[in-house]
């Protein structure tokens, strides 16, 4: 290949690459990953075609529900803050308008996962008796041991008695 053709080929490749990169950038065709430290929590998400991909928000925390919940709540606040901030700045180039629309759409459409994990509430005596009856029934299933049948009958009788009583008497009863 002669030197002129080689230089011309390199020039065409450069122009084509520049035009292609500009086209991809203006259309946001490629998936882009972003991590933003917001209120002490790294919030990760991806965007493509000027839309935040909701399934990607805080995906790195999905194995821990409390961290995932905290991260998605922060992400929701982040999207709202970015939307507000971008609306206040007055630069009107196409890129800022696209980014502003992306974050404002995310602020409206993204729903955080709100979860709190704590101690279980105390069960009422009726619920305790129901669970004891169910457990005794399962233990006695498929077993011909008369002791298990007596325990089941006794536990279920306590449950039936509590169930028949008015709601106001909710004292702790433990089947024996």
C-alpha positions in Angstrom: 0.0 0.0 0.0 1.4 3.4 -1.0 2.0 6.1 1.7 -0.7 8.4 0.4 -3.3 5.6 0.7 -2.1 4.7 4.1 -2.3 8.3 5.4 -5.8 8.7 3.7 -7.0 5.5 5.3 -5.8 6.6 8.8 -7.5 10.0 8.3 -10.8 8.3 7.3 -10.6 6.0 10.3 -10.0 8.9 12.6 -12.9 10.9 11.2 -15.2 7.9 11.3 -14.2 7.1 14.9 -14.8 10.8 15.9 -18.2 10.9 14.2 -19.2 7.5 15.7 -18.1 8.5 19.2 -20.0 11.8 18.9 -23.1 10.0 17.7 -22.9 7.4 20.5 -22.3 10.2 23.1 -25.2 12.4 22.0 -27.6 9.4 21.9 -26.1 7.8 25.1 -26.2 4.5 23.3 -23.7 2.7 25.6 -24.5 1.6 29.2 -22.6 3.8 31.6 -21.9 2.9 35.2 -21.9 5.6 37.8 -21.0 5.6 41.5 -21.8 8.7 43.5 -21.0 9.1 47.2 -24.2 10.7 48.6 -24.8 11.2 52.3 -22.0 8.8 53.2 -23.3 6.0 51.0 -21.8 5.0 47.6 -24.9 4.9 45.3 -24.3 3.0 42.1 -26.5 2.9 39.0 -26.3 2.6 35.3 -27.8 4.8 32.5 -28.4 4.3 28.9 -30.4 6.2 26.3 -30.7 9.0 28.8 -32.6 6.9 31.3 -31.4 5.6 34.6 -31.8 1.8 34.6 -33.9 1.1 37.8 -32.7 -2.5 38.2 -29.1 -1.3 38.4 -29.7 1.2 41.2 -27.7 -0.1 44.3 -27.5 -3.6 42.6 -24.2 -4.1 44.5 -26.2 -4.2 47.8 -29.0 -6.6 46.8 -27.6 -9.4 49.0 -28.1 -7.4 52.2 -31.6 -6.0 52.4 -30.9 -3.4 55.1 -27.9 -1.9 53.1 -30.0 -2.2 49.9 -32.9 -0.3 51.5 -30.6 2.4 52.8 -28.9 2.8 49.4 -32.1 3.0 47.4 -33.6 5.6 49.8 -30.4 7.7 49.3 -30.5 7.1 45.6 -34.0 8.5 45.4 -32.9 11.6 47.4 -29.9 11.9 45.1 -32.0 11.9 41.9 -34.3 14.5 43.4 -31.3 16.7 44.5 -29.7 16.4 41.1 -32.9 17.2 39.3 -33.4 20.3 41.5 -29.8 21.4 41.1 -29.8 21.0 37.3 -33.1 22.9 37.0 -31.6 25.9 38.8 -28.5 26.1 36.6 -29.3 28.0 33.5 -26.9 26.5 30.9 -29.0 25.3 28.1 -26.7 23.1 26.0 -28.2 19.8 24.7 -26.1 17.7 27.1 -27.3 19.4 30.3 -30.9 19.3 29.1 -30.6 15.5 28.5 -28.9 14.9 31.9 -31.5 17.1 33.7 -34.4 15.1 32.0 -32.7 11.8 32.9 -32.4 12.7 36.6 -35.8 14.3 36.8 -37.4 11.2 35.3 -35.5 9.1 37.7 -36.6 11.3 40.6 -40.3 10.7 39.6 -40.2 7.1 38.5 -37.6 5.4 40.8 -39.2 3.8 43.9 -36.8 2.9 46.7 -37.0 -0.3 48.6 -37.9 0.6 52.2 -37.3 -2.1 54.7 -36.6 -2.2 58.4 -35.6 -5.2 60.3 -36.3 -5.6 63.9 -37.5 -7.9 66.6 -40.6 -9.9 66.0 -43.7 -8.8 67.9 -44.9 -10.9 70.8 -47.6 -13.3 69.7 -50.9 -13.4 71.5 -51.8 -16.4 73.5 -54.3 -17.4 70.8 -51.5 -17.3 68.2 -49.2 -19.3 70.5 -51.9 -21.9 71.0 -52.6 -22.1 67.2 -48.9 -22.6 66.5 -48.6 -25.3 69.2 -51.6 -27.1 67.7 -50.2 -26.9 64.2 -46.8 -28.1 65.3 -48.4 -31.0 67.3 -50.6 -31.9 64.3 -47.5 -32.0 62.0 -45.6 -34.2 64.5 -48.5 -36.7 64.7 -49.0 -37.0 60.9 -47.9 -40.3 59.6 -46.9 -41.5 63.0 -48.8 -44.1 65.0 -47.4 -43.1 68.4 -50.3 -42.6 70.7 -48.3 -40.1 72.8 -48.0 -37.7 69.8 -51.8 -38.1 69.2 -52.5 -37.2 72.8 -50.2 -34.1 72.7 -51.9 -33.0 69.5 -55.4 -33.4 70.9 -54.4 -31.5 74.1 -52.7 -28.6 72.2 -55.6 -28.3 69.8 -58.1 -28.4 72.6 -56.3 -25.5 74.3 -56.5 -23.6 71.0 -60.2 -24.3 70.5 -61.0 -23.1 74.0 -59.0 -19.9 73.5 -60.6 -19.3 70.2 -64.1 -19.7 71.7 -63.4 -17.1 74.5 -64.2 -13.4 73.9 -61.3 -11.3 72.6 -60.9 -9.3 75.8 -59.3 -12.2 77.7 -55.9 -12.5 76.0 -53.8 -14.0 78.7 -50.7 -16.1 78.1 -51.5 -19.8 78.0 -48.9 -22.4 77.3 -50.0 -25.9 76.3 -48.3 -28.7 78.3 
